[in-house]
Amino acid sequence: MSDAIDLKPTLIHPDWAAPAAVKAFVTTRETGPSQGDFAAFNPAAHVGDNPDHVALCRRLLQKELGDERPLLWLNQTHSARVQQSYHESFQTHAPEADAAIATSRDYACVVMTADCLPVFFCDATGTQVAVAHAGWRGLASGVLEATVAGMNADPAEVLVWLGPAISNAQFEVGPEVYNAFVAVHPDADQAFDHSPYRLGHHMADLYRLARLRLEALGVSQISGGHFCTACESRFYSYRRDGGRTGRMASVIWLD
C-alpha cells in the first residue's frame, strides 16, 4: 500500500503557551489506512489490527516529524515509570514505561491512548518536553508526579496540556477506583460524582484528578481538558467500542 496523500493523518495541536521550539500533536481516527474496527489511523501494533496498516500509519506519523528524529514508542502498562533516554534497540524492543521525557532534539516522545488521558509537558524555556499516559491506574500510581520529578524543573515553570480523554459523563467506575484516590488524597472526592446507574459506583473525572495532582505539585499553567473520547466519533474509545479499537498517538518533541 502506498503512502497516498489522502492517508495523511488528521491532527489536533495543543492550544497552550508553549515556547516555539516545542512541537506536539494528537492523532485522530479520521483519515488513514486502517479498516473495520480500527478505521482509520491506528498506529498501535498490539490491538489486533493488520500489521501492514499499522506500519503504514507509523511511517505517515514519522513524516509529520520529518526524518531528523525517531519516535520513542513505549510498552505501556499503566505504571509510573518514566523513560528519559533513547536507544536504537527501542525500535524493536520498546521500553516498559508510561511516560517519556526528551531534553534534546534526538527523538520524539509518544504515548498511545483510547480513553486514558495523554498529558503533555514542557518547561517555560523550551529545553525539555514530556508526555504521559494517564488512565486512572497511572494517575493513582503517580505517573504525573514521576514525570514532573523527572523533568527536574521548577513546577511553577512547567506548562501542561491535557489531551483527549473520556469525560466524567461517560466514565463510570467502581468503589475500588474511588478509594484508590480518596484514601491517599481526600480532596480527590471532588473529582467523583455518584453514578446515576449503579449504587456505590461513581462517575470519575480524569481531567479533574490530573489537575488536582498537578496543582498539588505546584504546577499551575494547565490548559486543555475539554474533550470526550467516548462522545466524539473522531476518537478511538476503548469503553465505547467494547475493547476492540485502535489508539491515538500523542507526540511531542523539541524542534
Secondary structure, DSSP 8 states (H G I E B T S, - for coil): ----GGG---EE---S---TTEEEEEE-SSSSS--GGG-S----SSSS--HHHHHHHHHHHHHHH-SSS-EE--B--S---EE----GGGGTS--B-SEEEESSSS-EEEEEESSSEEEEEEETTSS-EEEEEE-HHHHHHTHHHHHHHHHTS-GGGEEEEE-S---TTT-EE-HHHHHHHHTT-GGGGGGEEE-SSSTT-EEE-HHHHHHHHHHHHT--EEEE----TTT-TTS--TTTTTT----EEEEEEE-
